[in-house]
Amino acid sequence: MEQKGILLESGTNELEIVEFEVANNKFGINVIKVKEIIQPLPVTFIPHAHPHVEGIVQLRGEVLPVVDMLKVLGIPNATYSEQQKYIVAEFNQQKVVFHVDNVTQIHRISWNQIEKPSDMYQGGANQVIGVIKINETMILLLDFEKIMLDINPESGINVDSVKKLGKRERSEKKIVIAEDSPLLRKLLNDTFVEAGYVNLEFFENGKDAYDYLEHLLSTEEDITKKVQLVVTDIEMPQMDGHHLTKKIKTHPEFRKLPVVIFSSLITDDLRHKGEQVGADDQISKPEIADLILKIDELIL
């Protein structure tokens, strides 16, 4: 998993997912979240920990929490198989270990192959963000950020951090935001309004955001008179944030638009991917105050 060759060129709208199993069900995690896959280690029990946390392990000098995916997924009366594995992941500026039954293979797919979950089975507590059909198999792409937010709410976006910036003037500057999580769209809306930015247009994927920009261009030769900045997540169905950024920055009329990538995948190892597609800046979730300050710098 450490091989750099496995990481795709930025902006192709492709991703690679690690397929894993829990109780004979198939799930996926974006390969760029995965640091390594290892055999289980001795776990130290932690009193009064969250029910989804088995305990902690020591890995090369680091102490990491182990998340029990059987409990996360609500699978009762099940035990792990003999092939059980630990997926060591890093995102949202944190490292964590996910305990699974088995890790089977890696798939390279396009974001537009990922179907949005139906509202019929997507309850408020559902951790599924996409469904991938490969041959006769369905793989569920899980929302690992939500899984960790449920365990540690303090790891999420904190509106109070923006309040500490002081009283803000109302701004009519138009900001386009691409973010697939309904929960995060609401948090971002509340936070931006608190920061004085009230002219917001939200989209749940990069394709819809780009289509919106193209529609505006048909009515206005200078796009920057209609939109002053774009904020985008990376992981989104249909079109990811890297591909959206690349399309904006290679378009003769759009490229003057500032684009800030706001994602849990901004790490030292992956920052170059945003630079390759021309992002004006990259801020790691959940550092919302840093995002607001960067927006101030770019458009005020």
C-alpha positions, 0 to 999 in steps of 0.5 A: 500500500506504500507504493507511490505508483498506486496513486493515480495522476491527479484530476482524472476523475478516477479513484482506487478503492480497497475492497474489504469484507465484514460478515460476508458483506463487501465494502470499500475505502478510498486507497489514498486513505489507507496507509497499510494493511496488517495482521491484527495486533494485541489490543489494550482495552480502554475503560469507558471508551466508545462502544465502537472502539475495541481499544488501542494498539501500538504500531511503530511507536504510535498509539492508535485506536482500533475501531470494531467494524462489526459494531459500527455496521450493526452486525449482531452476534458475529465474530471475525474470520480467520482472515481478519485484518487491520486497515491502518488509515489516515484522514482528517488529521488523524490515524485510526485502525479499522478491524475487518474480516478480510481485505480482498482486492483493489479496484480502479473506477471512475467517480461517475460509476458510483451511484448515490444511495437511495433515500429509501435506505439511507437513514440518518445513521447510515454510513454508506455514501455510494454504491459501486457495481462491479460485474455481479458484485455490489460494493458499498463505499463507506463514509469513514469521516462520519464513522469517526465523527460518531465516535469523537464529535470533537473531531468535526467542524466547530462553528465556535472556532469561527466565532473566535475570529470576531464580529464579521461584516456581511459579504455579498461575495458569491461562493460556490461549494461542492460537498456531497455530505448533507451533514457537512453542507449544513455545517458549512452553511452555518459556519460561512453565515457566521463568518459573514458569507451569506451568498452561497450556492451548494452542490453535492458533487463536482459535476453539478457545480461545474454545470452551474458555472457553465450556465452562468457563463452563458449569461455573463462573459466575465464569470468572476462578476457572478462567482468570486470563489469555489470551495470543493471537497475531494471525494464526491460521486460523479466528479471529484474535487481534483477533477473539478479543480482541473476543469476550472483551472484549464478553462480559459474563462474559469481559470481566474476563479480561486479554488480552495480544496477543503478535504479530509485527504489533505496530508503532506503525502497527498498535497501534491495532488491538489497542486498538480491541478492548480488549486489556489490552496488546500485546507484540511478538514476540520480546520474551518477557521483556516478556511475562512481566513484563506477565503478572506485573503483570496476574495476580500 
